[in-house]
Amino acid sequence: MYSNGYIFRYAAILVIIAAALLSTAAMMLKPFQERNMAIEKMGSILASANVKNIDKEVMIDRFNEFVTEALVINQDGKVIESLTEGEKENGKAFNINMKEQLYRKANGIDYELPIYKIDDKGKTIYIFPLYGTGLWGPIWGNIALSEDLNTVVGVTFDHKGETPGLGAEIATSAFEDQFTDTVKKIFDDNNQFTSIAVVKGGVKKLPESQRIHGVDAISGGTITSNGVNDMLKNVLESYVPYIEKQK
Amino acid sequence: MSEEKKEREPLFSPKNLKLIKDPLSINNPITVQVLGICSALAVTAKLKPAIVMTISVMVVLAVSNVVISLLRNGIPPRIRIIVQLVVIATMVILVDQVLKAFVYDVSKQLSVFVGLIITNCIIMGRLEAFAMGNKPWPAFLDGIGNALGYGIILIIVAFFREFLGSGTIFDIHVIPQGFYDFGYKNNGLMILPPMALITVGVIIWVQRYRNRDLIEDH
């Protein structure tokens, strides 16, 4: 028979050994994991501008090659930092925490957001990172606009844990291609910011003139679709001061 | 030294080999004991995640079995399930971290299911039923055997699901384009979890047809 003291000592020692083992492993593997996450983020940024199928081994080099400028702007659309040379993955723009900055925005505090520029045969493509909330957790992505800073060139979305087959469909090409199959614009004819709405029931419900500002929502994924809708609206709106200055 | 060896049971004695062979056939964890079904349905849409899952389960099960077997004489019976869980959970988190560091794509595909190895009934079952009462070496073989038995079913199911559902094997197209030109279509239903259950059912059917001893009397 084991005494209570033995049981407590046994449990304590076991747990301490397990904890030591796990924290050592976590610390040692962290650089590798962070590199993987950075590579995934770069792939997503490039994919939104239709630069796809890049081998992971050369992703960091390709990213630095394709991205001609990595900017940080503030809430007034003023460029705070611009990086055109060197390792952009270590620059300020690439390492901005979108969640934190949008939280600051929601609370009326000064914030900073990243923008990437890619050169496409002499024309600049602007890529705006996005961040928002889905049904079960965060959703994020990138939207690329053409030189007129109005027409969508491409989008990528990703999510932490949306329901497979329903909300998770936002990260499939079937959903993303809607933004490029027909021309979509974020400003209307009067140059008013309208964003791109994710419309429950489909864009066909909208009047003809509004259809270039909308895409179909996902059946059974209404809350995630609304999340994408709000994310586009909220984040793109924060970039409007910058966009206005460029025009 | 050599005398001592003679007295010992050989490493791969018939009894020990049985520990590896039985789970592959007459005592298969999935088709006979019907354990670990949930993950078998979830990760078998493609071959690659099925194989990574098999290897992960093998590492977790073999190492946990050995650790528990080494500790078996000191584990207070009252907290033995908790001790087993701590060992399994530690191993699973380690495997998860390693996958995230070195095969990030696959770890994204497996997503929550690596974490759910903790709840895979096969693992708790083997620790409680075998490792608590056997020496480390047989426990190690038992772990490898059961993981192989689990994995072989996963791989068979994943082969058919990927082949019929996507027309690929390891993401390489094997069905010639000519077939598609004649109107052949990939069966999208195979990608969905219900078809995994039906495939497992067919495997159970074939296995029992070939080995009548497995059929329960009613």
Interface residues (C-beta under 8 A of the other chain):
Chain A: Y2 Y6 I7 Y10 A11 L14 V15 A18 L21 L22 A25 A26 L29 F32 Q33 N36 M37 I39 E40 G161
Chain B: G74 I75 P76 P77 R78 I79 I82 V83 V86 V87 A89 T90 I93 L94 Q97 V98 K100 A101 F102 Y104 S111 V112
